[in-house]
Amino acid sequence: MHTPTPPHRNSRAGPCTRQQRGACMRGMAQGCGKTTIVEQLQQLFEWTGGRAASVSIDDFYLAHRDQIALRESHPDNRLLAMRGNAGTHDLRLGRETVEALRALMQPGASMQVP
């Protein structure tokens, strides 16, 4: 499912091992079936003996109090008034979650995702 980025495209890219795979879907229209296909892929991985987890950018919105603080600190920027636009996600939480998921290499290892 996943082809690793060639090293010349990303110096941090490493080989994709049998134990560690990932897929990313982005830039697709709302309502086009992203969630449906991810759910099907997750079932396929589990059906074939693999383990899978899925997360969405929607899982990483700023906490409500942080969103209010962001909106109030930029009153002239209407894009920051509501969640969903660039700048309204908790990037640190997203990065830490993906890194933790990628680090799960031991059989039976698990974690909760947002």
JOMOJO-V667227 format. One record per run of one state. SS is the DSSP state (A for helix, B for strand, O for the rest). FROM is the first residue (numbers start at 1). LEN is the number of residues. Records with the same first field share a line. If there is no record, write none. Layout:
SS->FROM-LEN ; FROM-LEN
This chain:
O->1-33 ; 48-9 ; 62-2 ; 74-4 ; 81-8 ; 90-1 ; 104-11
A->34-14 ; 57-4 ; 64-10 ; 78-3 ; 91-13
B->61-1 ; 89-1
